[in-house]
Amino acid sequence: MPSQIKGEFTMNLTVLPEELSVVRCAVGAVLPEWVFQGGSFWNIMKTSDELSIVCETSRIPTAETYVKIESGFRAIKVEGPLDFALTGILSKLIRPLADDAISIFALSTYDTDYILVKEVTLARTIELLKADGHLIFE
């Protein structure tokens, strides 16, 4: 839960250990069965344009074909639960990263938010978030 410090808020953040990938399936694709077969982190988003799955890279079957796969992400979890009335959570996290040209992929659940960054930018991301006053658990 964010805590107030001098009108600003700081957050407790946890870096999750798994390497994640974002998988884009074809329009109209059926959700693959392997998505539900274990794993500690997965997210499914379906729209009229696509079916996207975020999951542990190690869980993606190599025999399957997908439109695109982007791998090498690590997730940073905002410790929650977060009240729906809170504003600026992602903005507070993203601003210092954007200023340093670090790209993010954001996900939200009912209780909290996650930002995914490429593994190659993780150390710099942690450095910037700590400098912005956030507490990071690795």
Secondary structure, DSSP 8 states (H G I E B T S, - for coil): --EEETTEEE-EEEE-SS-EEEEEE-TT----GGGGSS-S-EEEEE-SS-EEEEEEGGGS-TTS--SEEEEEEEEEEE-S---TT---HHHHHHHHHHHTT---EEEE-SS-EEEEEEGGGHHHHHHHHHHTT-EEE-
